[in-house]
Amino acid sequence: MYGNAYVENPAATNSLTANENPIKLAEFEARIAAGDKIEPNDWMPAEYKKQLIRMIEQHAHSEIIGALPEGTWITRAPGFRRKLALMAKVQDEVGHGQLLYSAAETLGKSREDMTNDLINGKSKYSNVFNYPAKTWADSAVIAWLIDAGAIVNQLANSKGSYGPYCRALDRICAEESFHLKYGHDNVVFLATGTPKQREMVQDALNRWWEPIMHFFGPPDKMSVHTEVLMRWKVKMGTNDDMRQTFLDMYVPKIWDLGLTLPDENLKKNDETGKWEYTEPNWEVFKQVINGNGPCNKERLAVRRTAEEKGRWVRNAILRKDAKYVTPLA
Ligand code: FAQ
Protein backbone atom coordinates (compact mmCIF):
# COMPACT_ATOMS: atom_id res chain seq x y z
CA MET A 1 0.00 0.00 0.00
CA TYR A 2 2.37 2.69 1.21
CA GLY A 3 5.79 1.10 0.64
CA ASN A 4 6.06 1.69 -3.09
CA ALA A 5 4.61 5.20 -2.91
CA TYR A 6 7.31 6.56 -0.59
CA VAL A 7 8.32 10.03 -1.71
CA GLU A 8 12.03 10.33 -1.19
CA ASN A 9 13.26 13.40 -3.03
CA PRO A 10 12.14 16.94 -3.79
CA ALA A 11 11.70 16.14 -7.49
CA ALA A 12 9.01 13.63 -6.57
CA THR A 13 7.35 16.10 -4.20
CA ASN A 14 7.53 18.76 -6.90
CA SER A 15 5.45 16.55 -9.19
CA LEU A 16 2.60 17.17 -6.72
CA THR A 17 2.83 20.90 -7.44
CA ALA A 18 3.53 20.73 -11.18
CA ASN A 19 0.20 22.34 -12.05
CA GLU A 20 0.47 25.19 -9.55
CA ASN A 21 1.19 28.80 -10.47
CA PRO A 22 4.93 29.01 -9.63
CA ILE A 23 4.74 32.60 -8.35
CA LYS A 24 1.84 31.87 -6.00
CA LEU A 25 3.54 28.66 -4.89
CA ALA A 26 6.77 30.53 -4.12
CA GLU A 27 4.85 33.18 -2.14
CA PHE A 28 3.00 30.48 -0.25
CA GLU A 29 6.20 28.62 0.59
CA ALA A 30 7.87 31.87 1.69
CA ARG A 31 4.98 32.44 4.11
CA ILE A 32 5.36 28.91 5.45
CA ALA A 33 9.13 29.41 5.85
CA ALA A 34 8.48 32.68 7.72
CA GLY A 35 6.22 30.86 10.18
CA ASP A 36 2.95 32.50 9.01
CA LYS A 37 -0.32 30.75 9.58
CA ILE A 38 -2.29 29.93 6.45
CA GLU A 39 -6.00 30.78 6.84
CA PRO A 40 -8.98 29.27 4.97
CA ASN A 41 -9.36 32.06 2.40
CA ASP A 42 -5.64 32.29 1.62
CA TRP A 43 -4.23 30.84 -1.58
CA MET A 44 -2.92 27.31 -1.07
CA PRO A 45 -1.74 24.51 -3.39
CA ALA A 46 -4.41 21.91 -4.17
CA GLU A 47 -2.17 19.21 -2.68
CA TYR A 48 -1.85 21.13 0.62
CA LYS A 49 -5.63 21.35 0.87
CA LYS A 50 -6.09 17.69 -0.06
CA GLN A 51 -3.51 16.52 2.48
CA LEU A 52 -4.95 18.68 5.24
CA ILE A 53 -8.48 17.40 4.63
CA ARG A 54 -7.22 13.81 4.71
CA MET A 55 -5.20 14.26 7.87
CA ILE A 56 -7.62 16.43 9.87
CA GLU A 57 -10.57 14.27 8.86
CA GLN A 58 -8.76 11.08 9.93
CA HIS A 59 -7.84 12.78 13.18
CA ALA A 60 -11.49 13.82 13.79
CA HIS A 61 -12.71 10.28 13.12
CA SER A 62 -10.06 8.96 15.51
CA GLU A 63 -11.37 11.13 18.34
CA ILE A 64 -14.98 10.05 17.76
CA ILE A 65 -14.18 6.35 17.35
CA GLY A 66 -11.58 6.71 20.12
CA ALA A 67 -14.36 7.47 22.59
CA LEU A 68 -15.75 3.95 22.12
CA PRO A 69 -13.15 1.61 23.73
CA GLU A 70 -12.99 3.64 26.95
CA GLY A 71 -16.70 4.43 26.72
CA THR A 72 -17.48 0.74 27.27
CA TRP A 73 -16.06 1.15 30.82
CA ILE A 74 -18.31 4.02 31.91
CA THR A 75 -20.98 1.68 33.28
CA ARG A 76 -18.37 -0.54 34.97
CA ALA A 77 -15.85 2.00 36.28
CA PRO A 78 -14.62 1.07 39.76
CA GLY A 79 -16.25 3.74 41.88
CA PHE A 80 -18.22 6.93 41.37
CA ARG A 81 -15.26 9.31 41.13
CA ARG A 82 -13.61 7.25 38.41
CA LYS A 83 -16.92 6.99 36.57
CA LEU A 84 -17.29 10.79 36.60
CA ALA A 85 -13.71 11.31 35.44
CA LEU A 86 -14.06 8.76 32.66
CA MET A 87 -17.36 10.26 31.48
CA ALA A 88 -15.73 13.69 31.34
CA LYS A 89 -12.77 12.29 29.38
CA VAL A 90 -14.93 10.48 26.85
CA GLN A 91 -17.05 13.59 26.43
CA ASP A 92 -13.87 15.62 25.82
CA GLU A 93 -12.75 13.22 23.07
CA VAL A 94 -16.07 13.64 21.27
CA GLY A 95 -15.67 17.41 21.63
CA HIS A 96 -12.21 17.13 20.02
CA GLY A 97 -13.87 15.38 17.10
CA GLN A 98 -16.26 18.33 16.72
CA LEU A 99 -13.39 20.86 16.79
CA LEU A 100 -11.49 18.90 14.18
CA TYR A 101 -14.48 18.40 11.88
CA SER A 102 -14.99 22.18 12.03
CA ALA A 103 -11.32 22.71 11.09
CA ALA A 104 -11.64 20.30 8.16
CA GLU A 105 -14.87 21.98 7.04
CA THR A 106 -12.95 25.25 6.53
CA LEU A 107 -11.27 23.46 3.62
CA GLY A 108 -14.55 22.74 1.88
CA LYS A 109 -15.50 19.16 2.79
CA SER A 110 -18.87 18.91 4.53
CA ARG A 111 -19.30 17.11 7.82
CA GLU A 112 -21.94 14.92 6.19
CA ASP A 113 -19.45 13.78 3.54
CA MET A 114 -16.80 13.11 6.19
CA THR A 115 -19.24 11.07 8.29
CA ASN A 116 -20.36 9.10 5.26
CA ASP A 117 -16.76 8.37 4.28
CA LEU A 118 -16.11 7.08 7.80
CA ILE A 119 -19.14 4.81 8.06
CA ASN A 120 -18.65 3.50 4.54
CA GLY A 121 -15.07 2.54 5.39
CA LYS A 122 -13.49 5.00 2.92
CA SER A 123 -11.72 7.15 5.53
CA LYS A 124 -9.22 5.83 8.00
CA TYR A 125 -9.00 6.40 11.74
CA SER A 126 -6.26 5.58 14.21
CA ASN A 127 -5.21 1.93 14.38
CA VAL A 128 -5.33 1.89 18.19
CA PHE A 129 -9.09 2.22 18.37
CA ASN A 130 -9.60 -1.08 16.59
CA TYR A 131 -8.67 -3.06 19.69
CA PRO A 132 -10.96 -4.00 22.57
CA ALA A 133 -10.60 -2.57 26.09
CA LYS A 134 -10.84 -5.96 27.78
CA THR A 135 -10.35 -4.89 31.40
CA TRP A 136 -10.42 -1.68 33.42
CA ALA A 137 -6.62 -1.67 33.14
CA ASP A 138 -6.94 -1.30 29.36
CA SER A 139 -8.86 1.93 29.86
CA ALA A 140 -6.07 3.11 32.19
CA VAL A 141 -3.36 2.27 29.64
CA ILE A 142 -5.31 4.02 26.86
CA ALA A 143 -5.82 7.15 28.95
CA TRP A 144 -2.16 7.30 29.94
CA LEU A 145 -0.19 6.11 26.94
CA ILE A 146 -2.44 6.72 23.94
CA ASP A 147 -3.16 10.19 25.23
CA ALA A 148 0.57 10.64 25.82
CA GLY A 149 1.30 9.60 22.23
CA ALA A 150 -1.42 11.92 20.99
CA ILE A 151 0.10 14.83 22.94
CA VAL A 152 3.59 14.19 21.55
CA ASN A 153 2.18 14.33 18.03
CA GLN A 154 -0.28 17.18 18.53
CA LEU A 155 1.91 19.49 20.58
CA ALA A 156 4.47 19.39 17.79
CA ASN A 157 1.90 19.83 15.03
CA SER A 158 0.11 22.67 16.84
CA LYS A 159 3.13 24.78 15.78
CA GLY A 160 2.34 23.95 12.16
CA SER A 161 1.10 26.08 9.29
CA TYR A 162 -2.68 25.75 8.98
CA GLY A 163 -4.34 28.19 11.39
CA PRO A 164 -7.66 26.40 12.09
CA TYR A 165 -5.94 23.03 12.69
CA CYS A 166 -3.27 24.55 14.96
CA ARG A 167 -5.85 26.40 17.04
CA ALA A 168 -7.91 23.21 17.41
CA LEU A 169 -4.76 21.32 18.47
CA ASP A 170 -3.91 23.96 21.10
CA ARG A 171 -7.27 23.46 22.77
CA ILE A 172 -7.14 19.69 22.40
CA CYS A 173 -3.66 19.40 23.95
CA ALA A 174 -4.75 21.36 27.02
CA GLU A 175 -7.52 18.81 27.64
CA GLU A 176 -5.40 15.80 26.69
CA SER A 177 -2.91 16.74 29.38
CA PHE A 178 -5.66 16.25 32.00
CA HIS A 179 -6.48 12.89 30.42
CA LEU A 180 -2.87 11.86 30.65
CA LYS A 181 -2.77 12.71 34.38
CA TYR A 182 -6.01 10.80 34.94
CA GLY A 183 -4.61 7.79 33.04
CA HIS A 184 -1.28 7.94 34.88
CA ASP A 185 -3.07 8.04 38.22
CA ASN A 186 -5.09 4.95 37.28
CA VAL A 187 -2.01 3.05 36.09
CA VAL A 188 -0.04 3.97 39.24
CA PHE A 189 -2.97 2.84 41.40
CA LEU A 190 -3.06 -0.56 39.69
CA ALA A 191 0.72 -0.97 39.47
CA THR A 192 1.10 -0.33 43.19
CA GLY A 193 -2.00 -2.31 44.16
CA THR A 194 -2.69 -5.97 44.82
CA PRO A 195 -0.88 -8.72 42.83
CA LYS A 196 -4.09 -9.17 40.80
CA GLN A 197 -4.26 -5.46 39.95
CA ARG A 198 -0.59 -5.48 38.98
CA GLU A 199 -1.12 -8.49 36.79
CA MET A 200 -4.09 -6.79 35.12
CA VAL A 201 -2.14 -3.65 34.22
CA GLN A 202 0.89 -5.62 33.03
CA ASP A 203 -1.35 -7.75 30.86
CA ALA A 204 -3.00 -4.66 29.36
CA LEU A 205 0.39 -3.08 28.69
CA ASN A 206 1.59 -6.23 26.94
CA ARG A 207 -1.45 -6.22 24.67
CA TRP A 208 -1.32 -2.49 23.89
CA TRP A 209 2.41 -2.15 23.25
CA GLU A 210 2.46 -3.09 19.59
CA PRO A 211 -0.61 -0.95 18.71
CA ILE A 212 1.08 1.96 20.53
CA MET A 213 4.27 1.48 18.51
CA HIS A 214 2.12 1.46 15.36
CA PHE A 215 0.25 4.60 16.49
CA PHE A 216 2.96 6.99 15.22
CA GLY A 217 2.66 5.62 11.70
CA PRO A 218 4.93 3.48 9.52
CA PRO A 219 8.72 3.96 9.67
CA ASP A 220 9.87 7.03 7.75
CA LYS A 221 11.21 4.95 4.89
CA MET A 222 7.70 3.53 4.35
CA SER A 223 5.71 6.72 4.96
CA VAL A 224 3.84 8.09 1.94
CA HIS A 225 2.91 11.58 3.08
CA THR A 226 5.60 12.71 5.51
CA GLU A 227 7.79 14.53 3.07
CA VAL A 228 5.14 16.78 1.55
CA LEU A 229 3.50 17.35 4.95
CA MET A 230 6.82 18.40 6.47
CA ARG A 231 7.71 20.58 3.52
CA TRP A 232 4.52 22.57 4.24
CA LYS A 233 4.78 22.32 8.05
CA VAL A 234 1.64 20.31 8.57
CA LYS A 235 3.67 17.59 10.24
CA MET A 236 6.46 19.03 12.40
CA GLY A 237 8.29 15.77 12.92
CA THR A 238 8.54 12.47 11.11
CA ASN A 239 6.79 9.33 12.34
CA ASP A 240 10.09 7.98 13.67
CA ASP A 241 10.88 11.30 15.41
CA MET A 242 7.55 11.22 17.22
CA ARG A 243 7.96 7.54 18.17
CA GLN A 244 11.44 8.30 19.57
CA THR A 245 10.16 11.27 21.58
CA PHE A 246 7.40 9.12 23.05
CA LEU A 247 9.81 6.30 23.95
CA ASP A 248 12.20 8.76 25.53
CA MET A 249 9.50 10.31 27.70
CA TYR A 250 7.46 7.26 28.69
CA VAL A 251 9.57 4.08 28.71
CA PRO A 252 11.53 5.25 31.80
CA LYS A 253 8.24 6.11 33.53
CA ILE A 254 6.82 2.66 32.75
CA TRP A 255 9.95 0.93 34.01
CA ASP A 256 9.97 3.11 37.15
CA LEU A 257 6.62 1.56 38.06
CA GLY A 258 8.23 -1.88 37.93
CA LEU A 259 6.25 -2.74 34.80
CA THR A 260 7.90 -4.42 31.82
CA LEU A 261 7.46 -4.02 28.09
CA PRO A 262 7.10 -6.99 25.75
CA ASP A 263 10.21 -6.22 23.71
CA GLU A 264 13.51 -7.61 24.93
CA ASN A 265 15.42 -5.47 22.42
CA LEU A 266 14.03 -2.21 23.76
CA LYS A 267 16.88 -0.06 25.03
CA LYS A 268 18.37 3.38 24.58
CA ASN A 269 21.59 3.48 22.65
CA ASP A 270 23.72 5.94 24.61
CA GLU A 271 25.95 6.68 21.64
CA THR A 272 23.19 7.61 19.19
CA GLY A 273 20.75 8.81 21.84
CA LYS A 274 18.07 6.77 20.03
CA TRP A 275 15.88 3.98 21.27
CA GLU A 276 16.37 0.60 19.67
CA TYR A 277 13.45 -1.79 19.48
CA THR A 278 12.08 -4.78 17.65
CA GLU A 279 10.29 -3.49 14.57
CA PRO A 280 6.55 -3.95 15.17
CA ASN A 281 4.70 -6.07 12.65
CA TRP A 282 3.75 -3.63 9.89
CA GLU A 283 1.70 -6.22 8.05
CA VAL A 284 -0.61 -6.38 11.08
CA PHE A 285 -0.79 -2.57 11.07
CA LYS A 286 -1.72 -2.58 7.39
CA GLN A 287 -4.50 -5.07 8.01
CA VAL A 288 -5.85 -3.10 10.97
CA ILE A 289 -5.95 0.30 9.25
CA ASN A 290 -7.55 -1.22 6.18
CA GLY A 291 -10.58 -2.53 8.03
CA ASN A 292 -9.46 -5.94 9.25
CA GLY A 293 -8.59 -5.20 12.88
CA PRO A 294 -10.26 -7.01 15.78
CA CYS A 295 -12.94 -4.33 16.27
CA ASN A 296 -13.19 -2.46 12.94
CA LYS A 297 -16.60 -3.79 12.06
CA GLU A 298 -18.01 -3.27 15.54
CA ARG A 299 -16.70 0.32 15.72
CA LEU A 300 -18.19 1.29 12.36
CA ALA A 301 -21.48 -0.45 13.17
CA VAL A 302 -21.80 1.59 16.40
CA ARG A 303 -21.03 4.80 14.52
CA ARG A 304 -23.52 3.91 11.77
CA THR A 305 -26.26 3.24 14.31
CA ALA A 306 -25.56 6.52 16.10
CA GLU A 307 -25.73 8.32 12.78
CA GLU A 308 -29.05 6.74 11.86
CA LYS A 309 -30.65 7.17 15.28
CA GLY A 310 -29.52 10.78 15.56
CA ARG A 311 -30.73 11.83 12.13
CA TRP A 312 -34.11 13.12 13.35
CA VAL A 313 -32.35 15.35 15.90
CA ARG A 314 -30.05 16.85 13.26
CA ASN A 315 -32.98 17.32 10.89
CA ALA A 316 -34.92 19.10 13.63
CA ILE A 317 -32.00 21.39 14.49
CA LEU A 318 -31.32 22.15 10.84
CA ARG A 319 -35.10 22.57 10.31
CA LYS A 320 -35.07 19.98 7.57
CA ASP A 321 -38.35 18.58 8.89
CA ALA A 322 -40.94 21.21 9.87
CA LYS A 323 -42.71 18.72 12.13
CA TYR A 324 -39.89 19.04 14.70
CA VAL A 325 -39.60 22.84 14.74
CA THR A 326 -40.70 24.21 18.12
CA PRO A 327 -42.73 27.46 18.39
CA LEU A 328 -39.64 29.17 19.85
CA ALA A 329 -37.35 28.24 16.96
N1 FAQ B 1 -3.63 4.69 12.22
O1 FAQ B 1 2.29 8.38 5.04
P1 FAQ B 1 1.94 8.05 6.43
C1 FAQ B 1 -6.02 10.35 19.82
C2 FAQ B 1 -1.96 5.63 7.46
S1 FAQ B 1 -6.00 11.06 18.27
C3 FAQ B 1 -4.30 4.60 11.05
O2 FAQ B 1 3.05 8.03 7.41
P2 FAQ B 1 0.81 10.45 7.58
C4 FAQ B 1 -6.77 11.05 20.91
C5 FAQ B 1 -1.99 7.01 6.82
O3 FAQ B 1 -3.24 7.63 7.01
C6 FAQ B 1 -5.18 9.86 17.26
N2 FAQ B 1 -3.74 4.91 9.86
O4 FAQ B 1 0.75 9.01 6.92
C7 FAQ B 1 -7.46 10.07 21.76
C8 FAQ B 1 -1.69 6.66 5.39
O5 FAQ B 1 -2.85 6.11 4.77
P3 FAQ B 1 -3.69 6.95 3.64
C9 FAQ B 1 -5.05 10.26 15.88
C10 FAQ B 1 -2.47 5.36 9.88
O6 FAQ B 1 -0.51 11.06 7.50
C11 FAQ B 1 -6.80 9.42 22.78
C12 FAQ B 1 -0.72 5.50 5.51
O7 FAQ B 1 -0.93 4.93 6.79
N3 FAQ B 1 -4.05 11.27 15.70
O8 FAQ B 1 -5.44 9.34 19.95
C13 FAQ B 1 -1.73 5.50 11.06
O9 FAQ B 1 1.98 11.20 7.02
C14 FAQ B 1 -7.46 8.49 23.58
C15 FAQ B 1 0.72 5.93 5.34
O10 FAQ B 1 1.19 6.65 6.49
C16 FAQ B 1 -3.94 11.92 14.54
O11 FAQ B 1 -4.68 11.66 13.62
C17 FAQ B 1 -2.36 5.14 12.26
N4 FAQ B 1 -1.75 5.21 13.44
O12 FAQ B 1 1.20 10.15 9.12
C18 FAQ B 1 -8.81 9.83 21.55
C19 FAQ B 1 -2.90 13.01 14.49
N5 FAQ B 1 -0.50 5.95 10.75
O13 FAQ B 1 -4.32 8.14 4.34
C20 FAQ B 1 -9.50 8.92 22.37
C21 FAQ B 1 -2.80 13.63 13.14
C22 FAQ B 1 -0.46 6.09 9.41
O14 FAQ B 1 -2.71 7.36 2.58
C23 FAQ B 1 -8.81 8.26 23.38
N6 FAQ B 1 -2.25 12.71 12.16
N7 FAQ B 1 -1.63 5.72 8.87
O15 FAQ B 1 -4.72 5.97 3.15
C24 FAQ B 1 -0.92 12.52 11.94
O16 FAQ B 1 -0.07 13.07 12.63
C25 FAQ B 1 -0.51 11.64 10.81
O17 FAQ B 1 -1.61 11.49 9.94
C26 FAQ B 1 0.02 10.24 11.23
C27 FAQ B 1 0.31 9.44 9.96
C28 FAQ B 1 1.29 10.38 12.03
C29 FAQ B 1 -1.03 9.48 12.05
Residues whose N, C-alpha, C, O or C-beta is under 5 A from the ligand:
A	BS01	FAQ	Y2 M55 Q58 H59 S62 E63 G66 A67 E93 K124 Y125 S126 N127 I142 I146 D147 A150 N153 H214 F215 F216 G217 P218 S223 V224 H225 T226 I289
